[in-house]
Amino acid sequence: MQDFLRDFHQRHEKLKHTVHTAWRHPLPPWGRFLAGCFYFSVPVVGGYAVMQWAIGKSWESIGERGEKLRQKDVEGRGDVAKLQDGTERKIGAGGLGMGVHLAQSNSEDQERNRKMLERFFKKERQRRKKQLEEVEARKRDGGNN
């Protein structure tokens, strides 16, 4: 394996040397732009591919919406953690100057937040629907205003 890696490294160095010396020609502005686009797009496309792979693996293990999880509810909300032996332990700050105060959220807070978010999205859908209707009405009028 080490021989393979050493050989691969030597061939890669030889290729880099050839590319950066033998093929060295000044690029016109459009060539520099294309090279920049290529070098920019490689990590973007690679990152996108890695993210799609990770999403697929996540869906395989927990399901698209978490349906494969054994426990659907969150444990240890806020400043209390549930340990493996079943005991609960307070985490975070214990008072003035003793660490970070963690945000606490119990099931009632989560339910209230969910309802508020649903109301917000409902109002937003109504607003967008109204805007769409106004645009369509203007198109029907054909600029008679």
Disulfide bonds with the S-S distance in Angstrom:
none
